[in-house]
């Protein structure tokens, strides 16, 4: 009887190991990093390490300073609780995270079981317009442990005034864009520590969505970042959250004046005053100063001009494989919902004209031109979807279409893949009748609760779960090799188990995703149904005339 039980256990272990190049023993929860030991915890099939410091606390004299390496520790760090998130306006997001200026921490997710080879590393940069966002919204254990696995690192970085306040003495000393520099420091940490968690420092993908995607674009054109990653995934951004230094310097003086720091001039007393002020007071001054906003600077120390202009001119990491794409309606559905209510609402022509005027910031000639350009679409689908499409084009979709075209024209020695996410989740309470900004993130992270405070997803049906699995496999494959398609070995493994119960435990294979190039414009449609892989080239080509319209007017994501 004992022998029979042993045989059954061995058989079960063999079935469960299918698709995992793995020895099923648990990998260690106690990990020694370059700075000290950390102890994590198990969550399902993942090992999780929360709240690991990757830079010194940016407080006191380190406020408004470039990130510094953290002090080493001799004790074992308890990595079972989330750190504080960076100071920001929103009260939404993960409720477990308080706010603090001391927020330069990251979370690591890795498979629970040992793997026989080092795994690709995904470094995820959250969005939030450079004003909000936190690591706690992205529990990546399901993504990390699925199939052959990956090591996923979710980082935080300074936001708003703490990340992008600008003052002439800082600029002269080479200090600017601190939020982006925090990300660079995190990438250095990954290179130093990936192996400790089973990750391959030679297969690092930096990925981000929304303003996190814009940050990835920065790292693509910023030379000091190039040696720290090998692939990039840009999800849903037009890279239009950048400002020239003149405006940021003016806002910096205005804020200093509001805080009572030496009258807000350029004297040497301003910076010490700004550093000595209570963090709550600094942020409070920002909130009560209308029109002042701090975002990345595009002609400061890091880059001489707008990153899109650099990309178009060919100053880009030519050795990095790139994947980029967006949701079909992006911010468009949200804008139409805010202006008109639900999609079945009655919308008058005057309401439509007013909404278009708001979109183009009151430019009268552009209002008339935009209404004329989109008139055939409005006649066909109505004002609600016409505005949604218009806003989506001018805000994100066209920006990423031109990024794709420019990158393809460079003929880099690296791959380029493009997608569009079109699926509408079946139980979405905010039904906009099409995919909007962030809609694909719960699918990528294989976690329906991702950004649940905003999206409100409750569950995936079986087909949606399969779509999620395929996305996870594609992103993991891309992080490993620069190709989202499954390799021959994975196809062979899947075929060998066809017709058995075991394939249910195997990750799906991904095939048929062709590269985007200037000859084909292949764009993969991520949806379910009707089938796994669709060619969205027609969708791309249909948008092109509209994108040309917006580019000529330098509205939205296009530098002059």
N, C-alpha and C positions, 0 to 999 in steps of 0.2 A: 504493500500500500504506500509506504514511504517513497519507494522508487517511482511508483506511478505518479505521485504528487510532484516529484522532482522533474519528471519528464514533462508534465503539464506546465509547470512553472517555466521551464526552459523554452517550451514552444510559445507560450504567451509572451515571453521576453523577446523572442525572435520576431513575432508579429508586430509588437509595439515598436520595435527598433526599425521597422521598414521605413525607408525614406529619411533616416536620420544618420548618417555616418557617425554612429555614436556608441560608446560604451555606456551602459545605462546607469552606472554608478553616479551619484551626485557629485558635481563639481563643488569645490570648497566655498563656504560662505565667508570665511576669513581670508581676506586678500591683502597682500602687501603692495601698496602703491609707492611711488617714488617719494611721497611725503610722509607716509606712515601707514599703519594697518587700519583696515576698515572691515566691519562685520555687517553683512546684509541679512536678508531673510528670503524664504521661499514664498512665492506667490504662484500657485498653479505649477506650470512647467518651467517657470522662470526663476532665476536668481535676481534679486532686486537690491540695489544699493542707492539709498536716497541721501541727499544733502551732503555731498562731498565737496569740500572747498577746493576751487581751482585757482583762486587768486586771493590775495590779502584783502581784508575788509576795506572798502573804499570810503573810509570815514576819516574825520580830522584832516591832517595834512594830505591824505590820499584822496580826499574828495576833489573832483575835477583834476585828477592825475591819471596818467597811464596805469593800467593794471600792473600790480607787482606780484611776484611769486609768493605763494603762501608760506608761512613758517611751518617747518616740519613738526610732527607731534610724536611723542613716545608712547602714548597710550593707544588703546584700540578704540577707534571712532565708532560710535553706534550709528550705523547708516540705515536705520529703520524708520526714520521720520523725515518728512519733507522740511526743507529749510523755509525761511521766510521768502516771499516774493519781493521783487523790487517795488519801490514806492510808486503808486499809480492811482488814477482816479477811480477806476471801476471797483465795485464791491462784488462783482461777479467772479467767475472762475472758481478754482478749487477751494472749498471752504476750509480745508485743513491748513492753508497757508496764510499766516499773518503777513504784514508788510514791514519791511525794514530797509534801511540804506545798506546794511550788510547783507547782500543778497547774491554774491557771486559764487554760486554753488551749481552742481550738476547732478543728475541722476543717471545711473547705469543699469541697464537691463541686459541679461545674458541668459542663455539656455540653462536649465537646471542641471541637466546631465552633461558629463564630459563629452567633448567632441575630439575626434582624432586629428583634426587639423585646425589651424587658426581660422577664425571666422571674419567675414567682412564687417566693417564698422560703419554705422550710420550715425552721423552727428546731426541732430535735429535742432533747428533754430525756430522758435515760436514766432507767430505774428502778433499783431496788435497795433499796427501803425507807428511803431517806435515809441508808443505812449503807454501801452498796457501789455499784459500777457505774463504767463508764468509756466514753469516746468510741470507743475502738478496737474495741469489739464491733459497731460499726455502720458498715460500709463502704457508703457510700450512692451510689457511682458509678453503679450500674445504675439506681437510682431517678432520679438527677439527669439522666441522659442519655437516658432512655427517651422516645420520642415527641417531643412538643414541648419537653420538658425543664423543669427547675426548678433552682434553686440550693438545695442542702441544706446546712444548717449544724448540726453535731453538737457540743454543748457539754459541758463538765465544770463541776462546782461543788463547793464544800466539803461534806464529809459528816460524819456522826456528831459527835464532840466538836468537831472543827474548824469544823463548820458551824453547830452549834446549842448549844454550851455557853453557859450563861446565868449572869450574876452581877449583883447589884443595881446597882453603879456603871455597868455596861454598859447595863443597861436604862434607867437614869435619863438616860444620854447619848443615848438613841435608837438604841442598837445591839442588834439581835437578828435572828434568822433569817438568818444570813449566807449560808447556801447558797441561799436564795431570792433574796437581794439580789445574789448572784453572777449568777444567771440574768437579773435585771433589767439588770445591767451588760452582759451578753452581748447582750441585746435592743437596748441603746443602740448597741453596736458594730455590730450588723447595720444599724441605721438609717444609721449613718455610712459603712458600707463596702459595702453590698449592690450598688450600681451598679458598683463596681470589678470585680466578678465577673460582671456581667451580670444581676444581680437587681433586682427592683423594690421599693424600700422602701415603696411604697404597697400592696403585696400580700404581706404577711408572715403566715404561719400558724405559730403556736406549737403544737407537738404533743408528746405524751409518753405513755408507757405505764407502768402500775403507779404507783410513787411519782412518776414523771415526769408521769403524768396528774394526780396530786394536785397537783403543782406548777402545772400548767396551770390547775386549778381555783382555786388561789391567785391567779394573775394575772388570772383572770376577775373576782374580787371586790376586787382591790387597785388602787385608782384610779391610782396613779403608773405602772402598767404599761399602762394602756388605750391610750395614744397610740402605743405601740410595736409593735402588731400589729393585725391586721384579722380574722383567723380563728383558731379554736382547735379542735384535735382531741384529745379525751380518750379514751384507750384503756385500759380495764380498771382502773378504780379506784373505790373507795367513799369516798376522802378520809378514811380513818380512821387515818392516820398523823400525828395531831396531838395535842399535849398542852397543858394549861394551864400558865401560867408558875409557879404554885406548885410543881408537881412538878419542873419543870426547874430552878428555883432551888435546891430541896433537893438534887437530884442534882448540881448545880454545886458546892455546898458540900462534898458527900461526895467528889467527885472531887478538889477542891482539897486536902482534908484527906489523901486517899490519896497525893497528890503531895508532901505536906509543905509546902504553901504557906500559911504564917501560920495554921496550924491550921484552915484552911477557913472562917474567919469572914468578915465583911463589911468588914474593914479595907482601907485603901488599898493595902496591901502584896500583897494576893492577886493582883490582875491583873498587876502587874509580874513576880511570881513565875511565874505561869502562862505568861506570854509568854517568859520567860527560859529555861524548861525545854526540854530537847531534845524534838523532836517525837516521837521514839520513846518517850521516857519518858512523855509525856502520853498517848499511845495505849496504852502498856503499863499505865498506871494504870487506864484505862478497862476493859481486858480483865480485870484482876484485881479489879475491884470489882463483885461480883454485883448484879444488879437495877438498875444504873445505865444509862440509855439516853437519848440526846439526839436529839430529833426537832423538827420545826417547832412553834413556840409560837403558839397561837391567840388569846391575849389579851395580847399584848405590844404593841410599838409600831405594828406594821403594821395589824392588824385587831383590833377590840374583842372578837370572839367567834368561835366556830367558823365556818370558811368555808361549811360547809353551811347553817348557820343564816342567814348573810348571803345566800346564794343563794336560800334558801326565802323570805326577806323581800324579795327583789327587788333587793338591792344587787349588781348584776352588770353587766358591760359589755354594755349593750343594743345596741350597734352591731356587735358581733362575731358573725359567722356561726359556728355551733358544730356539730361532728360528734362523736358519742360512741357508744361501744359496748363490747362485751366478748366474750370467748370463752364458749362455752356452759357449760363446767364450771369455768372459772377455776381457783382453788386447790383446788377440790373433788376433782378426780381425784388431785392430788398428796397431799391429806390422806388420801383413802381408800387410796391405794397405801401410804403410810407406816404407816397403821393396820393394814391387812389384807393387803398384798401385791398381787398381780396381780388383775384383775377376776374371774377364774374361781376365786379362792380361796374356800374354805368359811369362812363367817363365822357365828359363833354369836350368839344374842340378847344374851348377856352381854358379848361383845366389842363389839357394836354400842352397847349402853348405855354402856359405858366410854368409847368413842370420842366419843359425843355429850356425855358429861360433860366430857371434855377440851375439846371445841369451845366449850361455854358456860361454861367456867371453873368447873365444880363447882356451879353454881346448881341445886340439887336440883329445885325446882319447875319450872324451865325445861327440865330434862332430861326430866321426865315429859310436859310439855306438847309439847315438840318431837317426842318419840317418838310421841305420839298424833296430832300434826298430820301427820306424814309416814308414818303406819302404812299408809294405802292405797297409797302409792307403794312402800314397802318390800315389801308383799305382792305387788306387781306386778313389780318389777324386782330385788328382793333388797336385802340390807343394804348391799352395796358401793356400788351406785349411789344408794341412798337417802342414805347419808352424803355421797357426793360432791355430790349435789344440795343437801343441807342446808348444807354448808360453802360451796358456791358462792353460794347465796342470801344467807347471812348475811354473807359476806365482801365480795363485789363486786357480784354481779348486781342485788340489790335496791337497793343504793346508787345504781347508775347508772339503774335504772328510776325511782327517785324524783327524781334529778337531771333526767331527761328530762321528767317530769311537771311539776316546778316551773318549768323553763325554758319549757315550752310554755304554761303558764298565764300567764306574764308578757306574752305577746303583744308580744315585742320587735320592733323594726324590723330584723330580721335572720333568716337561715335557721336551721333546726334539723333535722339528719338523724341517724338512729339505725341501728345495725347489730348483728348478732350473728354471730360467726365460728364455724362449726360443723364445718369440714372436718378430717378426721384424715389426716395425711400418710401415704401408702401404705407407706413404708419406715421409719417411726418405730420405733426399737428399744425405746422406753419405752411401747409401745402401752397407752394407757388406754381405748381404744375411744371416745374423744371428745376434742374440742378443749379444751385447758387453757390456763392462764396463759402468755402469750408466744407461743403456738402460731402466731399470725398474723403475727408480725414478719418472719420470713424472706420471706413472701409480699409484704408491703408494700415491703420493701427490695429485692425481686427478687434476693436473694442467699441461697442455701441454707445458707451457712456462718454466717449471723447467729445469734449466741448458740449456736454449735455445741457449746460446752463443756457446755451445759445440755440443749438439745433433741436434739442428735445427728442431725439430718436429714442424709441423704447425697445425695439427688437428688430432683428433681421429675419426675413423668411429664408427658406433653404437656398433659393436662387441668389439672394443677396449675400448670404454667407459664402457661397461659391465665388461670387464676384470679389468679395473681400479677400478670400484665399488667393485668387489669381493676382490681385493687385500686390499682396504681400510677397508672393513668389517673384513677381516681375521686379519689384523694387529691390528685393534681396539679391536676385540674379545680377541686376545692374550694378549694385554696390560691389559685388564680387568681381565682375569681369568687364563691365561696361556694355553688356548685352542683356536686356531684360528677358530674352527667350531662354527656355530651358536647354541645357546641353544634351548631347547624344546619350550620355550615361543616364540622365534622368528619364529620358524617353524610354530607354531600354528597361530601366527599373520598373517603370509604370506598366509597360507592355508585358513584362514577365509575370505580373500579378493580375492581368486582365481576367475578369470572370470570377475572381475570388472575393472573399470578404475583405482581405487585406487592403485593396486599393482605397477603401474608405479611410484608412489611416495614413494614406500617402498624400502629400501635397499635390495639387494639380500641376500639370506641365503647362508652360506658356509657349506658344509658337505663333509665327505669322506676323510678328511685329517688325516691320521693315523700318530702316532708317529714313529720317527726313533728309531730303537733299533738294537742291535747287532744280532738279529735273522732275521730281515726283511729288513733293509736298505731302508725303504719306503721314497721315494723322490717325492714330488709333482711337477708336471710340470705345470708351470704357462704360459698358452698360450691360444689362441683363433683363429680359431677352433683347434681341433675338438670338445672338450667338456670341461666342467668346471674343472673336477678333473681327472687327469691322474696319474697313478703310474709310476714314473720314476726310479724304482729300477733297471731296466735293464740298463738304462743310467749310473747309479752309478756304477754298477758292471762292465760295459764295460770299465770304466776309471781305475778301480783298478790296472790292470797290468802295465799301464803306470805310475800310481802314485808310484808304487813300484820301478819302474826304477829310478824315480827322487829322491826318498827318499834314495836309496842306494848310490847316488852320492852327497848327502847333498847339492844339488843345489836347489835354490828357497826357499820355506817356511819351511825348515826342520832344526831344530837345531842339531848340532853334538852331 
